[in-house]
Amino acid sequence: QVQLVESGGGLVQPGGSLRLSCAASGFTFSRYTMRWYRQAPGKERELVASIISTGGSTNYADSVKGRFTISRDNAKNMVYLQMNSLKPEDTAVYYCNRLPSPGPWGQGTQVTVSS
């Protein structure tokens, strides 16, 4: 079965950096677009970044463009989100999922940006 496990979150000061990881299993990872989402308290889940199956194309929400970088390692079934110049408004639980046919959501990883 599809399983997605996010890790790497934490507490960071504004302007800091974090690298999130997502370990995928239960499907042929290299055939799917992968996406990072986030959900802040009291808000709906939003798409942050996506990367196609080959890693050759990426897309970002305007709010993170130029600060976040999505990447993947198909040999390891991993997708990453490098987050730089973090802002308090980036505080959220971050999730990964696949496209098409999203799997069950993992537990996510909490990112808190605060001084």
Buried (B, 14 or more C-beta within 10 A) or exposed (E): EBEBBBBBBEEBEEEBEBBBBBBBEEBEBEEBBBBBBBBBEEEEBEBBBBBBBEBEEBBBBEEBEEBBBBBBEBEEBBBBBBBBEBBEEBBBBBBBBBEEEBBEBBEBBEBBBEE
